[in-house]
Amino acid sequence: MENSVTVVGIDDSSESFYALEWTLDRFFVPYQSKPPFKLTIVHAKPSPSSVVGLAGPGGIEVLPFVDADLKKIASRVVNRAKELCLSKSVTDVVVEVVEGDPRNVLCEAVEKHKATMLVVGSHGYGAIKRAVLGSVSDYCAHHAHCSVMIVKIPKIRH
């Protein structure tokens, strides 16, 4: 387990940051001197053309603006992840932004880093939204060549 790698997939959702914090609290904070894993955080940035493609014809003029926005979002997501790691005194972290579909990006990151575990947050989509958008966690659970931990935000019971 000495060189084991854990990949955590993040986007700009509270679910993915909950999954990152969950991972830090359970696998890194208790083992400050020698964590059981190397941590790699991966953010999949959509390509501008994939976003503009949804907007229909005439989108070519807006590509540079969309790209600038996607880069700002990616920067914000990465900085927030680094701040969360630092707040838990976890400093040995690799953070990557990779352009592409999150399903493919995360499965490829597992291969690239020879990860033994992939951690993703669950958005908790219903059946219709999941059918339309596709579930990243479901795809990764079936296609990643490692164990996949799907972390859900607990529902508050009254």
C-alpha positions as CSV (number, residue, x, y, z in Angstrom):
1,M,0.0,0.0,0.0
2,E,3.0,2.3,0.3
3,N,2.7,3.8,-3.1
4,S,-1.1,3.6,-3.4
5,V,-2.8,6.5,-5.1
6,T,-6.3,7.8,-4.4
7,V,-7.9,10.0,-7.1
8,V,-10.7,12.3,-6.0
9,G,-12.9,13.7,-8.8
10,I,-14.2,17.3,-8.1
11,D,-16.4,19.7,-9.8
12,D,-18.0,23.0,-8.5
13,S,-20.7,21.1,-6.6
14,S,-21.1,20.9,-2.8
15,E,-21.3,17.1,-3.3
16,S,-17.8,16.8,-4.7
17,F,-16.3,19.0,-2.0
18,Y,-18.1,16.9,0.7
19,A,-16.5,13.8,-0.9
20,L,-13.1,15.5,-0.8
21,E,-13.5,16.5,2.8
22,W,-14.8,13.0,3.7
23,T,-11.7,11.5,2.1
24,L,-9.3,13.9,3.9
25,D,-11.0,13.3,7.3
26,R,-10.9,9.5,7.0
27,F,-7.7,8.7,5.1
28,F,-5.3,11.7,5.6
29,V,-5.9,13.7,8.7
30,P,-5.6,10.7,11.1
31,Y,-2.3,9.7,9.4
32,Q,-0.5,13.1,9.2
33,S,3.0,11.8,9.4
34,K,2.5,9.0,6.8
35,P,-0.9,8.9,5.0
36,P,-1.8,5.6,3.6
37,F,-2.3,7.0,0.0
38,K,-0.9,9.6,-2.3
39,L,-3.7,12.1,-3.1
40,T,-4.5,13.2,-6.6
41,I,-7.4,15.6,-7.1
42,V,-8.8,15.8,-10.7
43,H,-11.2,18.4,-12.1
44,A,-12.6,17.7,-15.5
45,K,-13.1,21.0,-17.4
46,P,-15.6,20.8,-20.2
47,S,-14.4,21.8,-23.6
48,P,-15.9,25.1,-24.8
49,S,-17.2,23.4,-28.0
50,S,-19.1,20.9,-25.9
51,V,-20.8,23.6,-23.9
52,V,-21.5,25.9,-26.9
53,G,-22.7,22.8,-28.9
54,L,-25.6,22.7,-26.5
55,A,-26.4,26.3,-27.4
56,G,-27.1,25.6,-31.1
57,P,-25.9,27.4,-34.2
58,G,-24.1,30.7,-34.1
59,G,-22.1,29.6,-31.1
60,I,-18.7,29.9,-32.7
61,E,-18.4,33.6,-31.8
62,V,-18.9,33.0,-28.1
63,L,-16.2,30.2,-27.9
64,P,-13.5,32.5,-26.5
65,F,-15.9,33.9,-23.8
66,V,-17.1,30.4,-22.9
67,D,-13.5,29.2,-22.7
68,A,-12.5,32.1,-20.4
69,D,-15.5,31.3,-18.1
70,L,-14.6,27.6,-18.0
71,K,-11.0,28.5,-17.1
72,K,-12.2,30.8,-14.3
73,I,-14.5,28.0,-12.9
74,A,-11.7,25.5,-13.0
75,S,-9.3,27.9,-11.2
76,R,-11.9,28.5,-8.5
77,V,-12.6,24.8,-8.1
78,V,-8.9,24.0,-7.9
79,N,-8.1,26.8,-5.4
80,R,-11.0,25.8,-3.2
81,A,-9.7,22.2,-3.2
82,K,-6.2,23.3,-2.3
83,E,-7.6,25.5,0.5
84,L,-9.6,22.6,1.9
85,C,-6.5,20.4,1.9
86,L,-4.4,23.1,3.6
87,S,-7.1,23.6,6.2
88,K,-6.6,19.9,7.1
89,S,-2.8,20.2,7.0
90,V,-2.7,17.9,3.9
91,T,0.1,19.3,1.7
92,D,1.3,16.4,-0.4
93,V,-1.4,16.7,-3.1
94,V,-1.3,16.6,-6.9
95,V,-4.1,18.7,-8.4
96,E,-4.9,18.4,-12.1
97,V,-7.4,20.1,-14.5
98,V,-8.1,17.9,-17.6
99,E,-10.3,19.0,-20.4
100,G,-13.0,16.5,-21.3
101,D,-16.0,14.5,-20.2
102,P,-15.7,13.8,-16.5
103,R,-16.5,10.1,-16.9
104,N,-13.6,9.6,-19.3
105,V,-11.2,12.0,-17.5
106,L,-11.6,10.3,-14.2
107,C,-11.2,6.7,-15.6
108,E,-8.1,7.9,-17.5
109,A,-6.7,9.5,-14.4
110,V,-7.1,6.2,-12.5
111,E,-5.0,4.5,-15.3
112,K,-2.4,7.3,-15.5
113,H,-1.8,7.3,-11.7
114,K,-2.3,3.6,-11.2
115,A,-4.9,4.5,-8.6
116,T,-6.1,1.9,-6.1
117,M,-9.2,4.0,-5.3
118,L,-11.4,6.6,-7.0
119,V,-13.6,8.8,-4.8
120,V,-16.5,10.8,-6.3
121,G,-19.5,12.6,-4.8
122,S,-23.0,11.6,-5.6
123,H,-25.3,14.4,-6.9
124,G,-28.3,12.3,-6.0
125,Y,-30.0,12.8,-9.4
126,G,-33.4,11.1,-9.9
127,A,-33.9,8.5,-12.7
128,I,-34.8,11.1,-15.3
129,K,-32.0,13.5,-14.7
130,R,-29.5,10.6,-14.5
131,A,-30.8,9.3,-17.8
132,V,-30.4,12.7,-19.5
133,L,-27.2,13.8,-17.9
134,G,-25.6,10.5,-17.2
135,S,-24.2,9.6,-13.8
136,V,-20.5,10.1,-13.5
137,S,-20.3,8.0,-10.4
138,D,-22.3,5.2,-12.0
139,Y,-20.1,5.2,-15.1
140,C,-16.9,5.2,-13.0
141,A,-18.2,2.4,-10.8
142,H,-18.6,0.2,-13.9
143,H,-15.5,1.3,-15.9
144,A,-12.7,2.4,-13.6
145,H,-10.0,-0.2,-13.0
146,C,-9.9,0.3,-9.2
147,S,-12.3,0.4,-6.3
148,V,-14.7,3.3,-6.5
149,M,-16.1,5.1,-3.4
150,I,-19.3,7.0,-4.0
151,V,-19.7,9.5,-1.2
152,K,-23.2,10.8,-0.4
153,I,-24.1,13.8,1.7
154,P,-26.1,12.4,4.6
155,K,-29.8,13.3,4.5
156,I,-30.8,15.1,7.7
157,R,-33.5,13.2,9.6
158,H,-35.9,15.2,11.7
